[in-house]
């Protein structure tokens, strides 16, 4: 009957608009429980981490989404899907912030920057870098944020800005004892 009415096509909705309408009609508390159940079922079947993470996030379970997001980032990175990995790094940063892990969120934003530097030098990377600089609360973070500023300036062929940021990074790295930047 639902297939005849063109609502379902086999086990799936016949059209994205129908699926969206159904999703919007499910009360939020019920939808969250359904998403949590789906996430658990997917996890038990070793499903794609991105799908698991999506359902944990939809369930409002940000802490439980974090391991799946990390797995999805690793998969996307391994297959050179850097924009996708960067978006998931942003999701991970938000999930970690919501879970109270500000240090982890900062590291996820740094990882997001690293994903973007080779593929997107637009507004998104500027926003990520602004967040990194604003939240550089210690010498190590300051060194890493300054290094990121230098890398972005160099990628944009702004050698003067790159040189200044690199000097800041080296100074901060020496203060923090971060030998990989020194």
Buried (B, 14 or more C-beta within 10 A) or exposed (E): EEEEEEBBEEEEBBEEEBEEEEEEEEEEEEBBEBBBEBBBEBBEEEBEBBBBBBBBBBBBBBEBBBBBBBBBBEBBBEEEBBEBBBBBBBBBBBBBBBBEBEEBBBBBBBBBBBBBBEBBEEEBBEBBBEBBBEBBEEBBBBBBBBBBBBBBBBBEEBEEBBEBBBEBBBBBBBEBEBEEBE
